[in-house]
Amino acid sequence: MTTLTILIVAVFVVGYLCIALESLTKVNKAAIALLMCVFCWTLLMLGPGAYYPDIPDSGIIHHIAEVIEHHLGDAAGTLFFLMGAMTIVEIVDTNGGFNFVRDTLKTRSKRKLMWRVVFMTFFLSAILDNLTTSIVMIMVLRKLVQVREERLIYAALIVIAANSGGAFSPIGDVTTIMLWIKGVITTQGVITEIFIPSLVSMVIPAFILQFSLKGKFDKAQNLPKGEVTQFTKIQRDIIFWLGVGGLVFVPIFKTLTHLPPFMGILLVLGVLWTVTEIFHYNTAEDDTMAKRVSDIMTRIDLSTIMFFLGILMAVAVLQEVGVLTALGEGLNEAFAGNYYVINGIIGVLSSIVDNVPLVAGCMGMYPVAEAGPMMQDGIFWQLLAYCAGVGGSMLIIGSAAGVVVMGLEKITFGWYMKKITWTAFTGYLAGIFIYWIEKMLF
């Protein structure tokens, strides 16, 4: 490893520590992520020849510009998807679309509500995706739990349930989509083999954390809320089904058109925007101006978007200088043949750095075999889908769902690590053990 590579890794580690200690430094994590991104790319530019030896000096600057644009394009696709999904959910929420979901979940028992929330999140994330589901459930949760200390517990469980639910579905998480598109896992294989381990990884943390929730909510908190819009019930239902149904349609749109997922999100947003504008035509002026999409979009948390951009682009530098690939090769040499340990460590790493480049690195390192653990639906690939998805729950910034919930509920890194990390890790290990039992018995 060159001195320059060591410096890049050091900048990443220091930046990561500053993000983790945000509650102490009082510096917004988005600012640190952006600085970390720029410093890492600047360091790479100090000695680019070491990383691109086949590119002549005269063309290396142009090549790096293309590399940055490539990574920025990948990041932009994720960010536009995120912004579109957040806007769609905000539109549905602002116009009362989630009222019947709130009424379905509502109960005075804190523990009953917890179990209803985690199971709905678990199954929704397999149908939508863990990111979108987390946004939807947080919006609903805000209508049901007013005490912030209690709501943080529910929010943390939403992150765990969303990541666990996304791991057993080919469209539930970015990493499972990657593995599914490459053909190393199949829909039937990942659902039948990973469903029970994923369920266990969600149930165990929920069982532990339920003891933090005691008693019942106050009656006042469970009184029917006043309507937030002048829309009729039929109009609210139309907005809900267009929004949530549209999110379900996004993976179908991708399959039919082969366009990136964010194009599907923009389609749904455009349709929903048009419909709400038509509905607002006959409403009172004050209500119309407050609920128009152009006004709603100003409420999107841009600091979360900037944080996500900084993290993705900083990790891209580690990918470019070969750190992630070297890490994967080192794991393979150290634990040759023990795919449970290798994937278990990859899952832990996915809670520290983004799981997408980790999985991408693994897909590049390990060829698909015709037989054995590396074949289609083999132990390695199924475990990779489980570990990369569920492992992200161990830290609040370990998954897209966690990052979004962190921004929406202002959860600190330290609180999550102290209260939630060990429970998520317990569920993670239990799921791997259940998968091992499945393979031993069947």
C-alpha positions in Angstrom: 0.0 0.0 0.0 1.5 3.3 -1.1 1.9 6.4 1.2 -0.8 8.2 -0.8 -3.2 5.3 -0.3 -2.5 5.3 3.4 -3.2 9.1 3.5 -6.6 8.6 1.7 -7.6 5.8 4.1 -6.5 8.0 7.1 -8.7 10.9 5.8 -11.6 8.6 5.4 -11.1 7.2 8.9 -10.8 10.6 10.5 -13.8 11.9 8.7 -15.8 8.8 9.7 -14.9 9.3 13.3 -16.0 13.0 13.1 -19.3 11.8 11.7 -19.6 9.2 14.5 -18.9 11.9 17.1 -21.3 14.5 15.7 -23.0 14.8 19.1 -19.7 15.9 20.6 -18.2 18.0 17.8 -21.5 19.7 17.1 -20.5 19.8 13.4 -23.2 18.6 10.9 -22.3 15.2 9.5 -23.1 16.4 6.0 -20.3 19.0 6.1 -17.8 16.4 7.3 -18.9 14.0 4.6 -18.5 16.6 1.8 -15.0 17.6 3.2 -14.0 14.0 3.4 -15.1 13.4 -0.2 -13.2 16.4 -1.6 -10.0 15.7 0.4 -9.9 12.0 -0.7 -10.3 12.9 -4.4 -7.7 15.7 -4.1 -5.2 13.3 -2.6 -5.8 10.8 -5.4 -5.0 13.7 -7.9 -1.5 14.1 -6.3 -0.3 10.9 -7.7 -2.8 9.5 -10.2 -0.2 7.6 -12.1 0.1 5.0 -9.3 -3.5 4.0 -9.8 -3.8 4.3 -13.5 -0.5 3.0 -14.9 -1.9 2.2 -18.3 -3.1 5.7 -18.9 -0.5 8.1 -20.5 0.3 11.3 -18.5 -1.2 13.5 -21.2 -4.7 11.9 -20.8 -4.8 11.0 -17.1 -6.6 14.2 -16.0 -9.3 13.6 -18.6 -9.5 9.9 -17.5 -10.0 10.9 -13.8 -12.7 13.4 -14.8 -14.5 10.6 -16.6 -14.1 8.4 -13.5 -15.5 11.1 -11.2 -18.4 11.6 -13.6 -19.1 7.8 -13.6 -19.2 7.6 -9.9 -21.2 10.8 -9.6 -23.7 9.4 -12.1 -24.1 6.3 -9.9 -24.5 8.5 -6.8 -26.9 10.9 -8.6 -29.2 8.0 -9.6 -29.4 7.0 -5.9 -29.9 10.6 -4.8 -32.6 11.4 -7.3 -34.4 8.2 -6.3 -34.1 9.2 -2.7 -35.4 12.8 -3.3 -38.2 11.5 -5.5 -39.3 8.9 -3.0 -39.1 11.4 -0.1 -41.2 13.9 -2.1 -43.8 11.3 -3.0 -44.2 10.2 0.6 -44.4 13.8 1.8 -47.1 14.5 -0.8 -49.2 11.5 0.4 -48.6 12.4 4.0 -49.4 16.1 3.7 -52.7 15.4 1.9 -53.9 12.9 4.4 -53.1 9.7 2.4 -51.7 7.8 5.4 -54.7 8.4 7.6 -56.1 4.9 7.1 -52.7 3.3 7.6 -52.4 5.2 10.9 -55.9 4.1 11.9 -55.0 0.4 11.0 -51.9 0.4 13.2 -53.2 2.5 16.0 -53.5 0.9 19.4 -53.0 2.2 23.0 -50.6 -0.6 23.8 -47.0 0.4 23.1 -45.8 -3.1 22.6 -48.7 -4.1 20.3 -47.9 -1.0 18.2 -44.2 -2.0 18.0 -45.0 -5.5 16.7 -47.5 -4.1 14.2 -45.0 -1.6 13.0 -42.1 -4.0 12.6 -44.0 -6.7 10.8 -45.6 -4.1 8.4 -42.2 -2.6 7.7 -40.6 -6.1 7.2 -43.1 -7.2 4.5 -43.5 -3.7 2.9 -39.7 -3.4 2.4 -39.7 -6.7 0.4 -42.4 -5.3 -1.9 -41.2 -1.6 -2.2 -37.6 -1.4 -0.9 -36.1 -0.7 2.5 -35.4 3.0 1.8 -38.9 3.9 0.6 -40.6 1.7 3.3 -38.6 3.5 6.0 -39.7 6.9 4.8 -43.4 5.7 4.7 -43.3 4.1 8.2 -41.6 7.1 9.8 -44.3 9.4 8.4 -47.0 7.1 9.8 -45.1 6.8 13.1 -45.1 10.5 13.7 -48.9 10.5 13.8 -48.9 7.7 16.4 -46.1 8.4 18.8 -45.6 11.9 20.2 -42.9 11.3 22.8 -39.6 11.6 21.1 -37.7 9.2 23.4 -40.2 6.4 22.6 -40.4 7.3 18.9 -36.6 6.8 18.6 -37.0 3.2 19.7 -39.7 2.6 17.1 -37.6 4.4 14.4 -34.6 2.2 15.2 -36.7 -0.9 14.8 -38.0 0.4 11.5 -34.4 0.5 10.3 -33.8 -3.1 11.4 -37.1 -4.4 10.0 -36.6 -2.6 6.7 -33.1 -4.0 6.2 -34.1 -7.5 7.2 -37.2 -7.4 5.0 -35.1 -6.1 2.0 -32.6 -8.9 2.3 -34.9 -11.8 1.4 -36.4 -10.0 -1.7 -34.7 -9.6 -5.0 -36.1 -6.0 -5.2 -35.9 -5.1 -1.5 -32.4 -3.7 -1.4 -29.9 -2.2 -3.8 -27.4 -5.1 -3.1 -30.0 -7.8 -3.7 -31.0 -6.1 -7.0 -27.3 -6.1 -8.1 -27.0 -9.8 -7.3 -30.3 -10.6 -8.9 -29.5 -8.7 -12.1 -26.2 -10.5 -12.4 -27.9 -13.8 -12.0 -26.0 -15.2 -9.0 -29.3 -15.4 -7.0 -32.8 -16.2 -8.2 -36.1 -14.9 -6.9 -37.2 -18.3 -5.7 -33.9 -19.2 -4.2 -33.4 -16.0 -2.1 -37.0 -16.0 -0.8 -37.0 -19.6 0.2 -33.6 -19.7 1.7 -33.2 -16.2 3.3 -36.7 -15.5 4.5 -36.5 -17.3 7.9 -33.0 -16.0 8.7 -34.1 -12.4 7.8 -37.3 -12.8 10.0 -35.2 -14.0 12.9 -32.8 -11.1 12.5 -35.8 -8.8 12.9 -37.7 -10.6 15.6 -34.8 -11.0 18.1 -34.0 -7.2 18.3 -37.7 -6.4 18.5 -38.2 -8.9 21.3 -35.3 -7.4 23.3 -36.3 -3.7 22.7 -40.0 -4.3 23.6 -38.9 -4.2 27.2 -38.0 -0.5 26.7 -41.7 0.1 25.9 -44.0 -0.3 28.9 -47.7 0.6 29.5 -50.1 2.4 27.2 -50.3 5.7 25.4 -52.4 8.5 26.8 -56.0 8.6 25.5 -55.4 12.1 24.2 -52.6 10.8 22.0 -54.9 8.3 20.4 -57.8 10.5 19.7 -58.6 10.9 16.0 -56.5 13.6 14.5 -58.2 16.5 12.6 -57.9 16.2 8.8 -54.9 18.0 7.4 -56.5 18.7 4.0 -59.8 19.7 2.4 -59.6 16.7 0.1 -62.4 14.2 0.2 -61.8 10.6 1.4 -61.9 9.4 -2.2 -59.3 11.9 -3.2 -57.0 11.0 -0.3 -57.3 7.3 -1.2 -56.5 8.1 -4.8 -53.4 10.0 -3.7 -52.3 7.2 -1.4 -52.7 4.4 -4.0 -51.0 6.6 -6.7 -48.1 7.3 -4.3 -47.6 3.9 -2.7 -48.8 1.9 -5.8 -46.5 4.0 -7.9 -43.5 3.0 -5.7 -44.4 -0.6 -6.1 -44.6 0.0 -9.9 -41.0 1.4 -10.0 -39.2 -2.1 -10.2 -41.8 -3.2 -12.8 -41.1 -0.1 -14.8 -37.4 -0.8 -14.7 -37.9 -4.4 -15.9 -40.1 -3.2 -18.8 -38.0 -0.3 -19.9 -34.5 -1.1 -18.6 -34.3 2.5 -17.5 -32.6 3.4 -14.1 -35.0 3.2 -11.1 -34.9 7.0 -10.6 -36.6 7.4 -13.9 -39.5 5.4 -12.6 -39.6 7.5 -9.4 -39.7 10.7 -11.6 -42.6 9.2 -13.6 -44.6 8.5 -10.4 -43.8 11.9 -9.0 -44.9 13.6 -12.2 -48.2 11.7 -12.3 -48.9 12.4 -8.6 -47.9 16.1 -9.0 -50.4 16.5 -11.9 -53.2 14.8 -10.0 -52.8 16.9 -6.9 -52.7 20.0 -9.0 -56.1 19.0 -10.5 -57.5 18.2 -7.1 -56.4 21.6 -5.7 -58.2 23.5 -8.5 -61.4 23.7 -6.5 -60.0 24.0 -2.9 -59.6 27.1 -0.8 -56.7 29.3 -1.8 -54.9 28.9 1.6 -55.1 25.2 1.5 -54.0 25.1 -2.2 -50.8 27.1 -1.6 -49.9 25.2 1.5 -50.2 21.8 -0.1 -48.9 22.3 -3.6 -45.9 20.1 -4.5 -43.7 23.1 -5.2 -44.1 24.1 -1.5 -43.8 20.5 -0.2 -40.5 20.1 -2.0 -38.9 22.8 0.2 -39.3 20.5 3.2 -37.0 17.8 1.8 -34.0 17.5 4.1 -31.2 18.5 1.8 -28.5 18.0 4.5 -29.3 14.3 4.3 -28.9 14.3 0.6 -25.6 16.1 0.8 -24.4 13.6 3.5 -25.3 10.7 1.2 -23.5 12.3 -1.7 -20.3 12.9 0.4 -20.3 9.3 1.7 -20.9 7.7 -1.7 -18.2 9.7 -3.4 -15.7 9.2 -0.6 -16.2 5.4 -0.7 -15.8 5.6 -4.5 -12.2 6.8 -3.9 -11.5 3.7 -1.7 -12.9 1.7 -4.6 -10.7 3.4 -7.1 -7.4 3.0 -5.2 -8.1 -0.7 -4.7 -8.6 -0.7 -0.9 -12.0 -2.5 -1.0 -10.7 -5.1 -3.5 -7.6 -5.7 -1.4 -9.7 -6.1 1.7 -11.9 -8.7 0.0 -8.8 -10.6 -1.2 -7.3 -10.5 2.3 -10.5 -11.9 3.8 -10.4 -14.7 1.2 -6.9 -15.6 2.0 -7.3 -15.4 5.8 -10.6 -17.5 5.9 -10.2 -19.6 2.8 -13.3 -21.8 2.3 -15.2 -20.5 5.3 -17.9 -18.5 3.6 -19.8 -18.0 6.8 -17.0 -16.1 8.4 -16.1 -14.2 5.2 -19.6 -13.0 4.6 -20.1 -12.4 8.3 -17.2 -10.0 8.3 -18.4 -8.4 5.0 -21.8 -7.8 6.8 -20.0 -6.0 9.7 -18.0 -3.9 7.2 -21.2 -3.0 5.4 -22.3 -1.2 8.5 -19.2 1.0 8.3 -18.9 1.7 4.6 -21.6 1.5 2.0 -22.6 -2.0 1.2 -23.0 -1.3 -2.6 -19.3 -1.0 -3.4 -18.6 -3.9 -1.0 -21.0 -6.2 -2.9 -19.7 -4.8 -6.2 -16.2 -5.7 -5.2 -17.2 -9.2 -4.2 -19.0 -9.7 -7.5 -15.8 -8.7 -9.3 -13.6 -10.9 -7.1 -15.5 -14.1 -7.0 -16.5 -15.8 -10.3 -19.8 -17.6 -10.6 -19.1 -21.4 -10.6 -21.1 -24.2 -12.1 -21.1 -26.1 -8.8 -20.3 -25.6 -5.1 -20.8 -22.6 -2.8 -20.1 -20.1 -5.7 -22.7 -21.4 -8.1 -26.0 -19.6 -8.7 -28.0 -19.6 -5.4 -24.9 -21.1 -3.7 -24.1 -20.5 -0.1 -21.7 -17.7 -0.8 -24.1 -15.5 -2.8 -27.2 -16.1 -0.6 -25.1 -15.3 2.5 -23.8 -12.2 0.8 -27.3 -11.0 0.1 -28.3 -11.6 3.7 -25.1 -10.2 5.4 -24.8 -7.1 3.2 -28.4 -6.2 3.8 -29.0 -7.1 7.4 -25.4 -6.1 8.5 -26.2 -2.5 7.6 -28.5 -2.3 10.7 -25.7 -2.4 13.1 -24.9 1.3 12.7 -27.3 4.1 11.9 -25.2 5.1 8.8 -24.7 1.5 7.7 -27.7 1.6 5.2 -29.7 3.9 3.1 -32.7 3.3 5.3 -30.6 4.2 8.4 -29.3 7.4 6.9 -32.8 8.6 5.9 -34.3 7.8 9.3 -31.3 9.5 10.9 -32.1 12.6 9.0 -35.8 12.5 9.5 -35.7 11.8 13.3 -32.4 13.5 14.1 -31.0 10.3 15.6 -27.4 10.6 16.7 -24.7 8.0 15.9 -23.8 7.6 19.6 -27.4 7.0 20.8 -27.9 4.3 18.1 -24.6 2.6 18.9 -25.3 2.6 22.6 -28.9 1.5 22.5 -29.4 -0.5 19.3 -26.1 -1.8 17.8 -25.8 -4.8 20.2 -29.4 -5.9 19.6 -29.0 -5.7 15.9 -25.8 -7.6 16.0 -27.4 -10.3 18.1 -30.2 -10.7 15.5 -27.6 -10.6 12.7 -25.6 -13.5 14.2 -28.8 -15.5 14.9 -29.9 -15.2 11.3 -26.5 -16.6 10.1 -26.9 -19.5 12.6 -30.4 -20.2 11.3 -29.1 -20.3 7.7 -26.4 -22.7 8.7 -29.0 -25.0 10.3 -31.1 -24.8 7.1 -28.1 -26.0 5.1 -27.2 -28.7 7.5 -30.7 -30.1 7.6 -31.9 -29.6 4.1 
